[in-house]
């Protein structure tokens, strides 16, 4: 989009997901698995100018 100073702006957005699974070894009496799920949303922007 053009701006008031003659610059142009380019923007991107993204969604990232991650699933991670590991053995739980906190205590010899506790055995099992741990599952971690993460979701991230990000926005990037760049100002562009003609030279």
trRosetta pair geometry for C-beta under 8 A, 3 or more apart (Angstrom, degrees):
i j d omega theta_ij theta_ji phi_ij phi_ji
1 8 6.9 157 70 -154 29 69
1 9 5.4 -17 52 51 81 100
2 6 7.5 -26 -162 -135 97 29
2 7 7.7 144 -154 82 54 38
2 8 5.8 -39 -95 -98 53 76
3 6 7.3 -45 72 30 77 17
3 7 4.8 -8 43 64 119 84
3 8 7.1 -173 1 -92 86 24
3 9 6.2 77 -42 -24 113 106
3 47 7.8 -30 4 -134 145 104
6 49 7.0 62 115 -133 89 93
6 50 7.8 -80 156 28 105 98
7 47 4.9 -2 170 -172 135 104
7 48 6.6 143 -172 68 78 43
7 49 5.1 -48 -114 -80 80 89
8 47 7.3 142 75 -161 42 54
8 48 4.5 -28 68 65 95 101
8 49 7.3 168 21 -79 76 39
9 45 6.1 -11 -171 -169 104 105
9 46 7.1 153 -156 79 55 46
9 47 5.7 -29 -99 -102 71 62
9 48 7.2 -180 -83 17 20 83
10 45 7.2 156 84 -155 46 55
10 46 4.8 -13 61 59 94 99
10 48 6.0 48 -8 -19 107 122
11 43 6.8 -5 -173 -174 110 91
11 44 6.5 165 -154 89 60 55
11 45 4.5 -17 -102 -102 90 79
11 46 7.4 -177 -77 20 45 66
12 43 7.5 165 89 -155 49 48
12 44 4.7 -1 58 57 92 104
12 45 7.9 -171 24 -74 61 41
13 41 7.2 2 -177 -177 102 85
13 42 6.7 173 -153 92 59 50
13 43 4.9 -18 -103 -103 87 70
13 44 7.4 -175 -80 21 38 69
14 41 7.4 175 89 -151 48 47
14 42 5.2 -7 57 59 90 95
14 44 7.7 23 0 -2 104 106
15 39 7.1 -13 -171 -169 94 91
15 40 7.2 160 -156 84 47 51
15 41 5.4 -14 -103 -102 75 74
15 42 8.0 177 -80 21 31 70
16 38 8.0 -6 112 115 90 95
16 39 7.3 160 86 -155 53 44
16 40 4.6 -6 57 58 99 100
16 42 7.4 19 0 2 106 111
17 37 7.5 -16 -169 -171 94 83
17 38 6.9 161 -155 88 47 58
17 39 5.2 -9 -104 -103 79 73
17 40 7.8 -172 -75 23 37 68
18 36 7.8 -6 112 112 94 94
18 37 7.4 165 87 -154 55 41
18 38 4.6 -1 55 56 98 102
19 35 7.1 -14 -168 -170 90 93
19 36 7.3 158 -156 85 42 56
19 37 5.4 -5 -106 -106 75 75
19 38 7.9 -166 -72 24 36 67
20 35 7.4 155 83 -157 49 47
20 36 4.5 -10 61 59 99 103
20 37 7.9 -169 25 -72 68 35
20 38 7.8 20 3 1 106 104
21 33 6.0 3 -172 179 97 119
21 34 7.1 164 -151 84 50 51
21 35 5.1 -10 -102 -105 84 74
21 36 7.6 -167 -73 23 39 68
22 33 7.0 157 83 -156 31 73
22 34 5.4 -16 64 59 82 98
23 32 7.8 154 -156 95 59 30
23 33 6.2 -56 -107 -105 42 64
23 34 7.6 37 124 14 8 86
24 30 6.4 -64 123 131 116 102
24 31 7.0 153 76 -155 89 27
24 32 5.0 1 39 71 123 75
24 33 6.2 179 -8 -116 94 9
24 34 4.8 109 -68 -34 99 100
25 31 7.9 19 -98 -114 59 65
26 30 5.6 -13 61 73 97 132
27 30 4.4 64 60 19 99 103
